[in-house]
């Protein structure tokens, strides 16, 4: 049941958008004794007049009806202004002048606050649109330079200061795949025909599993049945979780079969590596920017890089050396946060593994991740660890307030609205020099110690 207001009151306050129909029943609403708040029917009963209804109400079991939840209101107030500024009904104590003044002041403050919020939101949208137009203009201008000057003279221009500066600003999306392919290279000399061969083997493998063939037939590609079943299950599971918000890689999506083909062909091309969780994100980003065969070629060559091979082959000892090198620059750039992580026993493996496995394509917004890939293709593996330090710098103040559990959870699920401009500003302010040694030198020092230690251990045996 809802409270009822007389028709004359509704007209004077203009609380509701509908108008009552002129009828005899409407005229009877102003009958004496009709109460402002009471238990009355939502609609007039044509068999009862207002006097009868009032008598039934007064003869009820309780003069104070039990409050009930409002359900299915037939109208909604257009505004609460009248409830704030108008006087109370005659049967209630009148507002004092002080209370009326306070209500008017509170209402004015509410309106002013709403206007400020609207203006702030409008200014924010205006800035965003302005920044978007600026980026589009820069992309259009840079695309001309890339197409007419850089790409035709790739080998001679790729390492020039001008190209590196332009590269840092982000590669135009329309030529991003081409630039990535050139930067990654094709040291493995994979051809589209070779991809077709391995894709055919992968399809035969899938067919053999669906037909539950014998164990001998299931020894293709040089891996055991258990390993292959594991790879197939992982691929299916990971594809369903790859960029789920885009709805293009899931079953039935336009790129589902394409992603499945690239990953399946790779498991046949590199049975010693097989499929590792995280590969689907890398392959998906390449598929979004390259044709199928070119995406496979870039994918295979990218995973063949020393850093990626160490992680995807899960070489624990070598991964620890990368983490140790990372911590050198972590302490150099962010000593306060580094000490905080040390005190909480939060080591790089808790957050770096996922970042490196997916090249940040899972952790960052896709457009931001693509810019990280741009820099990665320019600077190599150093850019991956520099980006990690940039993220830590960006969220340093937040992380300093967190304990181990919350820090690990935060870094594994970064905010979805991570701003590109702020992140790349933090990356730019991260220095990859420690005691006059750059990343490669520090990393090689730890790897050399690791190799020397292994050789000493073998000699001792």
Secondary structure, 3 states (H helix, E strand, C coil): CCCCCCHHHHHHHCCCCCCCCCCHHHHHHHCCCCCCCCCCCCCCCCCCCHHHHHHHHHCCCCCCCCCCCCCCCCCCCCCCHHHHHCCCCCCCCCCCHHHHHHHHHHHHHHHHHHHHHHHHHHHHHHHHHHHHHHHHHHHHHHHHHHHHHHHHHHHHHCCCHHHHHHHHCCCCHHHHHHHHHHHHCCCCCCCHHHHHHHHHHHHHHHHHHHCCCCCCHHHHHHCCHHHHHHHHHHHHHHHHCCCCCCCCCCCCCCCHHHHHHHHHHHHHHCCCCCCCCCHHHHHHHHHHHCCHHHHHHHHHHHHCCHHHHHHHCCCHHHHHHHHHHHHHHHHHHCHHHHHHHHHCCCCHHHCHHHHHHHCCCCCCCHHHHHHHHHHHHHHCHHHHHHHHHHHHHHCHHHHCCCCHHHHHHHHHCCCCCCCHHHHHHHHHCCCCEECCEEHHHHHHHHHHHHHHHHHHHHHHC
